[in-house]
Amino acid sequence: MRKTFKILTLLLTLGVVWYLFQDIVINAVSARPCKNPISYSLVAFDERFGISRDYFINALKEAESIWEKPIEKDLFVYQENSKKGGILEVNLVYDYRQAATNKLKSLGIVVKENRASYDSLKAKFLETKSEFEPEKENFDKAAEDFNERRKAYEKEVKYWNARGGAPEFEYQKLESEKMKLEAESSKLRDEEAKIKEMMDRINSMVVVLNRLADTLNLSVEKYNTVGASRGESFEEGVYYTDGSKREIDIYEFQSKTKLVRVLAHELGHALDLSHVDDPKAIMYKLNQGGNEALAGTDLEALRDKCGIKSL
């Protein structure tokens, strides 16, 4: 019993020591991230992106090799379905960002990372919005009129029901109004669906326009969505750590090249690399380059972080 108590005391002490010094240990590991490979695993995978798990894992491994090949060193290691604590979790998260990209594709709108594409999409956006605004105004007015007629009808029905029923003439009038209201309701539902479709198109364009403005570093006004509230920022991916947990969330990509680049960028953050000022670099703050290899500034940052004197 005494021996068991000593073991429990030792375990408790070790737990307290870890709690007190875990940040120091984690920071020490972050200070030399190249000493041991970072284990990572694909945790959340949303099938609405229309790609397979193998496709995404292959992109992950391509992104991994972008960092590893120049220094001929394993910096990452993939572990399938790993539940090990401290592992880097990678998640593919479908939300309004990818939905916007998919919506434009379905409309046959091809978006490229250049000013001409931005101007072309802006023209489509302004045209669609100019069509939407009077349509929405007419719909709102029609819906308001319908609700007034519906309330009057319901009031009339209630009046005659309280008196044991309406005379034949009044009953026929109420039945006629009921049929008209049902027809108007059906028409309004069709109009509402049309309005919603236009809103979806506009909001998808807004999301992509604002992303392009950031990507191209354009000094232009940011557009607002209609009928819904969205955050102003547009991130294709993000690396997150709270000291004990690390994860990469990917939200949007237009092509395999863009996917590999955003994965490589977030893996760079997992190596504790910061943004660099070179627009062509993987670690530039915006995913606007087309190269799938490290730029000189990336190599320099990696060399400094890993303590490698020359490459």
Secondary structure, DSSP 4 states (H G I P E B T S, - for coil): -HHHHHHHHHHHHHHHHHHHHHHHHHHHHHHSTTSSPEEEEEEEE-GGG---HHHHHHHHHHHHHHHHGGGT---EEE-TT---TTPEEEEE--SHHHHHHHHHHHTT----SSHHHHHHHHHHHHHHHHHHHHHHHHHHHHHHHHHHHHHHHHHHHHHHHTTTS--HHHHHHHHHHHHHHHHHHHHHHHHHHHHHHHHHHHHHHHHHHHHHHHHTT---PPPPPSSS---S---SEEEEE-SS-EEEEE---SSHHHHHHHHHHHHHHHTT---BS-TTSTTBSS-----SS--HHHHHHHHHHHT-S--
